[in-house]
Amino acid sequence: MSPNHEREDVWIPSVCYMCYNCCGILAHKVNGAVIKIEADPKNPANRGKICAKGNAAPLSLYNPHRVKVPLMRTNPVKDIGADPQWKEISYEEAMNTVAGKLRTIREDDPRKLMITTFDLQAFDFASAFATAFGSPNTSAGPAGIFCGNAFHPITYLTMGTFFAEPDLEFCNYCILIGTQNGFVVNSAPMDLAQRMADARVERNMKLVVVDPVGTNASAKADEWIPIRPGTDAAFALAMANQLVNELGVYDREFLTKFT
């Protein structure tokens, strides 16, 4: 223990990065070691709540197998089960190796560079770097192949927004199809979980979950509809048929005029 850490007992405001939601936390540090993580009660994003993954963050910090230095693969074979034969190298060697490869690509054709990442905080940096490098090839965008490829384009087309969630303040009948929104998943999980609970307790909102898998949301729903995998389109078209042809509950004037 360093002499500077003797008799230290502090709570440090910080941000959890066990997922991309970045909930506000307080880290309890005693004698230089983080011994506990709690939610920041003043943070409006997570309402003073934190999930099990956030609570377990110190286990990652002090994992004996945590990667602390750059590693270089020494085995060029990448078959399933093949040992990569990682070798520890210095940060200087790592930087020189990467810079050398980038220099070779740029001198040949910068468009041969492809950048892809699912680090939400790195999206803008990755795109800016690719542009400066001279390559248009980056999937570090919100509607890329990793993040919401079927979700974000639909919200852009229907509402002009990147994201959408149930209107739990006013909704009386919520249908979740292939999602667990409101059950500590997706964006703003702690806030959405609280609003889901409030809607069900305070207004008796009915929750129906359509999912082949008996998820947490399915187990807690008023009704679980376990459709067969791959029948989502048939299910959606059947619902549309009921609304349009059987019940007639749609805005005919709006559809005729604006679509």
Disulfide bonds with the S-S distance in Angstrom:
none
